[in-house]
Amino acid sequence: MTQSTLPENVIEQSIPFLQELVSWEKQLPSLAWNDFVLEAQQGKVALFSVDMLNGFCYEGPLSSPRVKSIVPQVVEAVKGAFALGVRHFVLAEDHHPADAVEFADFPPHCQIGSVEAQTIPELLELPAAELYTIIPKNSLNAFHGTGLGKWLEEHRELEVAVIVGDCTDLCIYQMAMHLKLHANATNRKLRVIVPANAVQTYDTPVETAKELGILPHNGDLLHLIFLYHMRLNGVEVVREIR
């Protein structure tokens, strides 16, 4: 068996970096919706909500209290954008068939026609609801096998993309990276913004993972690392948009 390429003291070596990560997160700047008044008036701002579904907030095997905790912040983001004049709201949402290949890696969830696959009621009750463009997806990446790529091409005037929802290290990361890297590849100036208070991921402690025979998932650490990694790739990570 090939030996690990990691040094034996990798944990000890990582401590200064992890301390710096915590310091970085504490100093995240905040933005205000009024910062985008002109862009919103010109139809150049979009808010992307990812997987704010019952199956991640309220019921089912992948529901998480951590994700549920950001519902108020996501609602406020939609309300703030709508009040500013934003009229582009894209909701990318898991809608899996019963035989989804993804279920080999995650428990069956958010199946087509189920309560789990429904948008959380808090978002449906907002005035902006009539403007939602729903993008059903069968992958962590909302651009694979969906109409989202076409939507993006039809809105080439877009200059600001705000992303909220879950999970920070999975679907949020995929959304942010695709938007930013596609913009770079096509030489488009696009601000991709992730407010840290309106995204979150789940937590599976080591002992729980061992009992279930699954991979552990430290929500605090992975949330932080993936926020930082998005920033490394040109995504604007902010504390909040007020």
Contacts in CASP RR format, 6 or more apart in sequence:
PFRMAT RR
TARGET T0000
AUTHOR 0000-0000-0000
METHOD contacts of the structure
MODEL  1
MTQSTLPENVIEQSIPFLQELVSWEKQLPSLAWNDFVLEAQQGKVALFSV
DMLNGFCYEGPLSSPRVKSIVPQVVEAVKGAFALGVRHFVLAEDHHPADA
VEFADFPPHCQIGSVEAQTIPELLELPAAELYTIIPKNSLNAFHGTGLGK
WLEEHRELEVAVIVGDCTDLCIYQMAMHLKLHANATNRKLRVIVPANAVQ
TYDTPVETAKELGILPHNGDLLHLIFLYHMRLNGVEVVREIR
7 13 0 8 1.000
21 224 0 8 1.000
21 225 0 8 1.000
21 228 0 8 1.000
22 224 0 8 1.000
24 228 0 8 1.000
25 196 0 8 1.000
25 224 0 8 1.000
25 227 0 8 1.000
25 228 0 8 1.000
28 196 0 8 1.000
28 237 0 8 1.000
28 238 0 8 1.000
28 239 0 8 1.000
29 238 0 8 1.000
29 239 0 8 1.000
30 238 0 8 1.000
30 239 0 8 1.000
30 240 0 8 1.000
30 241 0 8 1.000
30 242 0 8 1.000
31 193 0 8 1.000
31 195 0 8 1.000
31 238 0 8 1.000
31 240 0 8 1.000
31 241 0 8 1.000
31 242 0 8 1.000
32 241 0 8 1.000
32 242 0 8 1.000
33 80 0 8 1.000
33 81 0 8 1.000
33 83 0 8 1.000
33 84 0 8 1.000
33 241 0 8 1.000
33 242 0 8 1.000
34 84 0 8 1.000
36 45 0 8 1.000
36 84 0 8 1.000
36 86 0 8 1.000
36 160 0 8 1.000
37 84 0 8 1.000
39 45 0 8 1.000
39 159 0 8 1.000
39 160 0 8 1.000
40 81 0 8 1.000
40 84 0 8 1.000
40 85 0 8 1.000
40 86 0 8 1.000
41 85 0 8 1.000
42 157 0 8 1.000
43 86 0 8 1.000
43 87 0 8 1.000
43 88 0 8 1.000
43 157 0 8 1.000
44 157 0 8 1.000
44 158 0 8 1.000
44 159 0 8 1.000
44 160 0 8 1.000
45 81 0 8 1.000
45 84 0 8 1.000
45 86 0 8 1.000
45 88 0 8 1.000
45 158 0 8 1.000
45 159 0 8 1.000
45 160 0 8 1.000
45 161 0 8 1.000
45 162 0 8 1.000
46 86 0 8 1.000
46 88 0 8 1.000
46 89 0 8 1.000
46 90 0 8 1.000
46 155 0 8 1.000
46 158 0 8 1.000
46 160 0 8 1.000
46 161 0 8 1.000
46 162 0 8 1.000
47 77 0 8 1.000
47 78 0 8 1.000
47 81 0 8 1.000
47 86 0 8 1.000
47 88 0 8 1.000
47 89 0 8 1.000
47 90 0 8 1.000
47 162 0 8 1.000
47 163 0 8 1.000
47 164 0 8 1.000
48 90 0 8 1.000
48 91 0 8 1.000
48 92 0 8 1.000
48 161 0 8 1.000
48 162 0 8 1.000
48 163 0 8 1.000
48 164 0 8 1.000
48 175 0 8 1.000
48 179 0 8 1.000
49 74 0 8 1.000
49 78 0 8 1.000
49 89 0 8 1.000
49 90 0 8 1.000
49 91 0 8 1.000
49 92 0 8 1.000
49 123 0 8 1.000
49 164 0 8 1.000
49 165 0 8 1.000
50 91 0 8 1.000
50 92 0 8 1.000
50 93 0 8 1.000
50 142 0 8 1.000
50 163 0 8 1.000
50 164 0 8 1.000
50 165 0 8 1.000
50 166 0 8 1.000
50 171 0 8 1.000
50 172 0 8 1.000
50 175 0 8 1.000
51 92 0 8 1.000
51 93 0 8 1.000
51 94 0 8 1.000
51 110 0 8 1.000
51 165 0 8 1.000
51 166 0 8 1.000
51 167 0 8 1.000
51 171 0 8 1.000
52 71 0 8 1.000
52 74 0 8 1.000
52 91 0 8 1.000
52 93 0 8 1.000
52 119 0 8 1.000
52 120 0 8 1.000
52 123 0 8 1.000
52 164 0 8 1.000
52 165 0 8 1.000
52 166 0 8 1.000
53 93 0 8 1.000
53 94 0 8 1.000
53 110 0 8 1.000
53 116 0 8 1.000
53 117 0 8 1.000
53 118 0 8 1.000
53 119 0 8 1.000
53 120 0 8 1.000
54 63 0 8 1.000
54 115 0 8 1.000
54 116 0 8 1.000
54 117 0 8 1.000
54 118 0 8 1.000
54 119 0 8 1.000
54 120 0 8 1.000
55 62 0 8 1.000
55 63 0 8 1.000
55 109 0 8 1.000
55 110 0 8 1.000
55 115 0 8 1.000
55 116 0 8 1.000
55 117 0 8 1.000
56 62 0 8 1.000
56 63 0 8 1.000
56 64 0 8 1.000
56 67 0 8 1.000
56 94 0 8 1.000
56 110 0 8 1.000
56 166 0 8 1.000
56 167 0 8 1.000
57 63 0 8 1.000
57 64 0 8 1.000
57 67 0 8 1.000
57 68 0 8 1.000
57 71 0 8 1.000
57 120 0 8 1.000
58 68 0 8 1.000
58 120 0 8 1.000
59 115 0 8 1.000
59 116 0 8 1.000
60 109 0 8 1.000
60 116 0 8 1.000
61 107 0 8 1.000
61 108 0 8 1.000
61 109 0 8 1.000
62 106 0 8 1.000
62 107 0 8 1.000
62 109 0 8 1.000
62 110 0 8 1.000
62 202 0 8 1.000
64 166 0 8 1.000
64 200 0 8 1.000
64 201 0 8 1.000
64 202 0 8 1.000
64 203 0 8 1.000
66 200 0 8 1.000
66 201 0 8 1.000
66 202 0 8 1.000
66 203 0 8 1.000
66 219 0 8 1.000
67 165 0 8 1.000
67 166 0 8 1.000
67 167 0 8 1.000
67 200 0 8 1.000
67 201 0 8 1.000
67 202 0 8 1.000
69 200 0 8 1.000
70 164 0 8 1.000
70 165 0 8 1.000
70 166 0 8 1.000
70 197 0 8 1.000
70 198 0 8 1.000
70 199 0 8 1.000
70 200 0 8 1.000
71 120 0 8 1.000
71 122 0 8 1.000
73 164 0 8 1.000
73 195 0 8 1.000
73 197 0 8 1.000
73 198 0 8 1.000
73 240 0 8 1.000
74 122 0 8 1.000
74 123 0 8 1.000
74 164 0 8 1.000
74 165 0 8 1.000
74 198 0 8 1.000
75 122 0 8 1.000
75 123 0 8 1.000
75 126 0 8 1.000
76 198 0 8 1.000
77 162 0 8 1.000
77 164 0 8 1.000
77 195 0 8 1.000
77 198 0 8 1.000
77 241 0 8 1.000
78 89 0 8 1.000
78 123 0 8 1.000
78 126 0 8 1.000
78 128 0 8 1.000
78 164 0 8 1.000
79 126 0 8 1.000
79 128 0 8 1.000
80 86 0 8 1.000
80 241 0 8 1.000
81 89 0 8 1.000
81 128 0 8 1.000
81 162 0 8 1.000
82 89 0 8 1.000
82 126 0 8 1.000
82 127 0 8 1.000
82 128 0 8 1.000
82 131 0 8 1.000
87 131 0 8 1.000
88 131 0 8 1.000
88 133 0 8 1.000
88 155 0 8 1.000
88 158 0 8 1.000
89 128 0 8 1.000
89 131 0 8 1.000
89 132 0 8 1.000
89 133 0 8 1.000
90 132 0 8 1.000
90 133 0 8 1.000
90 135 0 8 1.000
90 148 0 8 1.000
90 151 0 8 1.000
91 119 0 8 1.000
91 123 0 8 1.000
91 132 0 8 1.000
91 133 0 8 1.000
91 134 0 8 1.000
91 135 0 8 1.000
92 135 0 8 1.000
92 137 0 8 1.000
92 142 0 8 1.000
92 146 0 8 1.000
92 148 0 8 1.000
92 171 0 8 1.000
92 175 0 8 1.000
93 110 0 8 1.000
93 117 0 8 1.000
93 119 0 8 1.000
93 134 0 8 1.000
93 135 0 8 1.000
93 136 0 8 1.000
93 137 0 8 1.000
94 109 0 8 1.000
94 110 0 8 1.000
94 117 0 8 1.000
94 136 0 8 1.000
94 137 0 8 1.000
94 138 0 8 1.000
95 110 0 8 1.000
95 111 0 8 1.000
95 112 0 8 1.000
95 113 0 8 1.000
95 117 0 8 1.000
95 136 0 8 1.000
95 137 0 8 1.000
95 138 0 8 1.000
96 102 0 8 1.000
96 103 0 8 1.000
96 108 0 8 1.000
96 109 0 8 1.000
96 110 0 8 1.000
96 111 0 8 1.000
96 112 0 8 1.000
96 117 0 8 1.000
96 138 0 8 1.000
97 111 0 8 1.000
97 112 0 8 1.000
97 138 0 8 1.000
98 108 0 8 1.000
98 111 0 8 1.000
98 112 0 8 1.000
100 108 0 8 1.000
100 111 0 8 1.000
100 138 0 8 1.000
102 138 0 8 1.000
102 139 0 8 1.000
102 140 0 8 1.000
103 109 0 8 1.000
109 116 0 8 1.000
110 116 0 8 1.000
110 117 0 8 1.000
111 117 0 8 1.000
112 136 0 8 1.000
119 132 0 8 1.000
119 134 0 8 1.000
123 129 0 8 1.000
123 132 0 8 1.000
133 151 0 8 1.000
135 142 0 8 1.000
135 146 0 8 1.000
135 147 0 8 1.000
135 148 0 8 1.000
135 151 0 8 1.000
136 146 0 8 1.000
137 144 0 8 1.000
137 145 0 8 1.000
137 146 0 8 1.000
137 148 0 8 1.000
138 144 0 8 1.000
138 145 0 8 1.000
139 145 0 8 1.000
140 170 0 8 1.000
140 171 0 8 1.000
140 174 0 8 1.000
141 171 0 8 1.000
141 174 0 8 1.000
141 175 0 8 1.000
141 178 0 8 1.000
142 148 0 8 1.000
142 171 0 8 1.000
142 174 0 8 1.000
142 175 0 8 1.000
142 178 0 8 1.000
143 149 0 8 1.000
143 152 0 8 1.000
143 174 0 8 1.000
143 178 0 8 1.000
152 158 0 8 1.000
152 179 0 8 1.000
152 182 0 8 1.000
156 188 0 8 1.000
158 190 0 8 1.000
159 189 0 8 1.000
159 190 0 8 1.000
159 191 0 8 1.000
160 190 0 8 1.000
160 191 0 8 1.000
160 193 0 8 1.000
161 179 0 8 1.000
161 190 0 8 1.000
161 191 0 8 1.000
161 192 0 8 1.000
161 193 0 8 1.000
162 193 0 8 1.000
162 194 0 8 1.000
162 195 0 8 1.000
162 241 0 8 1.000
163 172 0 8 1.000
163 175 0 8 1.000
163 176 0 8 1.000
163 179 0 8 1.000
163 192 0 8 1.000
163 193 0 8 1.000
163 194 0 8 1.000
163 199 0 8 1.000
164 194 0 8 1.000
164 195 0 8 1.000
164 198 0 8 1.000
164 199 0 8 1.000
165 171 0 8 1.000
165 172 0 8 1.000
165 198 0 8 1.000
165 199 0 8 1.000
165 200 0 8 1.000
166 172 0 8 1.000
166 199 0 8 1.000
166 200 0 8 1.000
166 201 0 8 1.000
166 202 0 8 1.000
167 199 0 8 1.000
167 200 0 8 1.000
167 201 0 8 1.000
167 202 0 8 1.000
168 199 0 8 1.000
168 200 0 8 1.000
168 201 0 8 1.000
168 222 0 8 1.000
168 223 0 8 1.000
168 226 0 8 1.000
168 227 0 8 1.000
169 201 0 8 1.000
169 222 0 8 1.000
169 223 0 8 1.000
169 225 0 8 1.000
169 226 0 8 1.000
170 201 0 8 1.000
172 194 0 8 1.000
172 199 0 8 1.000
172 226 0 8 1.000
173 226 0 8 1.000
173 229 0 8 1.000
173 230 0 8 1.000
176 192 0 8 1.000
176 194 0 8 1.000
176 230 0 8 1.000
176 235 0 8 1.000
177 230 0 8 1.000
177 233 0 8 1.000
177 235 0 8 1.000
179 190 0 8 1.000
179 192 0 8 1.000
180 190 0 8 1.000
180 192 0 8 1.000
180 233 0 8 1.000
180 234 0 8 1.000
180 235 0 8 1.000
181 233 0 8 1.000
182 188 0 8 1.000
183 189 0 8 1.000
183 190 0 8 1.000
183 192 0 8 1.000
191 236 0 8 1.000
192 234 0 8 1.000
192 235 0 8 1.000
192 236 0 8 1.000
193 235 0 8 1.000
193 236 0 8 1.000
193 237 0 8 1.000
193 238 0 8 1.000
193 241 0 8 1.000
194 227 0 8 1.000
194 230 0 8 1.000
194 235 0 8 1.000
194 236 0 8 1.000
194 237 0 8 1.000
194 238 0 8 1.000
195 238 0 8 1.000
195 239 0 8 1.000
195 240 0 8 1.000
195 241 0 8 1.000
196 227 0 8 1.000
196 237 0 8 1.000
196 238 0 8 1.000
196 239 0 8 1.000
196 240 0 8 1.000
197 239 0 8 1.000
197 240 0 8 1.000
198 240 0 8 1.000
199 223 0 8 1.000
199 227 0 8 1.000
200 223 0 8 1.000
201 217 0 8 1.000
201 219 0 8 1.000
201 222 0 8 1.000
201 223 0 8 1.000
201 226 0 8 1.000
202 217 0 8 1.000
202 219 0 8 1.000
203 217 0 8 1.000
203 218 0 8 1.000
203 219 0 8 1.000
203 220 0 8 1.000
204 212 0 8 1.000
204 214 0 8 1.000
204 215 0 8 1.000
204 216 0 8 1.000
204 217 0 8 1.000
205 216 0 8 1.000
205 218 0 8 1.000
206 216 0 8 1.000
208 216 0 8 1.000
209 215 0 8 1.000
209 216 0 8 1.000
209 217 0 8 1.000
210 216 0 8 1.000
227 237 0 8 1.000
228 237 0 8 1.000
230 237 0 8 1.000
231 237 0 8 1.000
END
